[in-house]
Amino acid sequence: MKAMKKNLPVLFVIFGGSGDLAHRKLYPALFNLFRKGALQDNFAVVGTARRPWSDDYFQETVQQAIIENVKDVEDKLVTEFSQHFFYQSHDVTDESHYIELNNKISQLETQFNTQGNRTFYLAMSPQFFGTISQHLRAQKLVTDTGYNRLVVEKPFGHDLESAKVLNQQIGDSFDEKDVYRIDHYLGKQMIQNIMYLRLTNPLFDSVWDSNHIKNVQITLAESLGVENRGGYYETAGALRDMVQNHIFQIASQVAMKKPKSLTSADIHQAKQDVLNSIQMYDSDEVNRFFVRGQYDGNHSENSYRKEEQVSPDSTVETFVSGKLLFKEGPLKNVPFYIRTGKKLAQKTTRVDLVLKSSHDLFEENQDNVISIEIDPENKLTVTLNGKQLSQTDLSSLQMKFAYTQDEVAQIPDAYEKLFYDFLIGDRTNFVHWHEVKTTWDFIDRIEKTWQEDSRQPFAYQNGSMGPKEVSQIFEGTKDSWIFKG
């Protein structure tokens, strides 16, 4: 494993610096890089938002973010870290504010010797991404000294057309190589482990193909409801919120061919090749292979339609399940069964690869399964057949690997890992525009079918694993979900 690079010079501008994401994730991630030495003397952070904060007040909020979200912190180190933070009240639509911001950045670049390296982090509503990126170029915040990188959060557009417009706006100011589209799932340890498990172990590599794998199951289940995000969820739904990005990114890592090398370019090319081969569905196939649901409450909890900022007759899905088929790659024509939803029985993110039976000598022969659990535990389980004790009947055996508590404590948070990656210019774990474009094309076809369909989403009870109708997506009559909840 390569040693972490130290004292990386950079000046961050965080648009949305007063927001919840910055408080819970971004500042703690930066602090962890600071105490590990990746950031030392030569960095500064300018937080921007509409609120009229002072530098001192901003530094206090940063300190509070660290105290609330990072374990085992030293007060002296927190104070030292916060002294690299400065604030600029900013209206992203006002040209003059960018001139003021550039003046402040220039002063801080000299003070902290950041060597002209600038990273602009857009931690705010996507509707402003294009506006901000265009102003950054027009008001000369994008310079010819050092590097200039733009980091954007999801969602990247609402559909294919809006994503194209947004990409064009950003592309007018930044080259694709300088745009880092964050999908925080790609910073998770076990998702990054998928490629290593596949390609470095003959035990897995030899069976990772359509001759041996019967189906792949991807589950992203959440036990909570929409909470205070009802307004956002009414415009997104589970399909746009989870499938277009997280699930497709996981699926492409499982389904892609072996890359030519471990460079970012070759890995993205392997992912794009398999995504390009996805089978696009017509309306009849959408209705056959995709199921949408909506949580319906129980005696003690709200249904989705009773949540704040949700329409009482909403048809937005809080659960979606479906089948994906890739026409190229080692898992050509192997069904990928996917599901994600709110208010489900258990919070988990996992991939289950179900292997084909090798023979039929034993009637009780069970499926062998390779299970990669991403959340809440980092765990690998291989389910095998074996002989029961003192009998000749088969029983199910499990081989398990899990990180120790000490190892888990050393695993960086997803945002910390991704921050470090874009600091060193490694784009492997970020989303390329062509991946965004292909996945939106697929999602739009499903959305169009649902919009033209007068049927309601299937209701499911809080604490279940979704509507019972989800079983219709399986090809085989004996196939079912490996994870039962």
Disulfide bonds with the S-S distance in Angstrom:
none
